[in-house]
Amino acid sequence: MQTKKIKTDGLIIKQQNIGEQDRLVTILTRKLGVIRAFVRQGKNIKSRNCASTGLLCYSEFTLFKSKKDYYTVDNAQLLNMFSDLKKELTKLSLAEYFCEVAAVVCPSEQEAEEHLRLILNALYLLSKGEIPELLIKSAVEMRLSSISGYMPDLLMCPRCGIYEDEEMYFLLSGQIFCKNCFEKNPLPQGIKISKSLALALRHLVFSEDKKLFSFSLSESSLKLLSNITEEYLSRKVERNFATLQFYKTVSS
Ligand SMILES: [Zn+2]
């Protein structure tokens, strides 16, 4: 069968060893979305592709596609390995959670420019350590949901059309109600949120990419936001993430 050569940058989001020498990696690529690729001699430290195909390596890949859904890494040129993340267990475990989520929600076999940029920005900010971890976590969860087909409907209260209220209720199905409408006719699993938290949720869905991580909330609101965005994502994709449980264990 004829092979096809493809060049794209991408982030290694999963790495498995095969036998003594080889690796199977999952890559979030710009041009092809999430793909799985085989790295011959990937475990061998003398191999040219060893250092550029480990977990969290962002590299420029030359790939060969031989069969459907099957790629081989011919060459991988390391661009960034986020080594600062590997020095702190909480940061590393949050980064691994982002990778696990990306592997589940990002598209396969189609371009994923926006998804890749989001995860790379999140890893960069996480490694710099100037923005609260929970803010980065919430931004990834809600923005990744939104661009992967799970955008919540946060424009207005669906019953009366009001845009904002001092208190609002967020439903994990992805709607936001004003206080009056909700309390007149409550729905199960409504979470009471402040106006600032409602605005933060909207920001995560609608803001420009470059402003996504630029907002602030009190520590208690940030915790609630983080609980909401993680529960929202988990329900939409109908699964839990082992890496998230691990992050909670090491960060508490
Ligand atoms: Zn209303």
Boltz pocket constraint, residues with backbone or C-beta under 6 A from the ligand:
constraints:
  - pocket:
      binder: B
      contacts: [[A, 157], [A, 158], [A, 159], [A, 160], [A, 161], [A, 162], [A, 177], [A, 178], [A, 179], [A, 180], [A, 181], [A, 182]]
      max_distance: 6.0
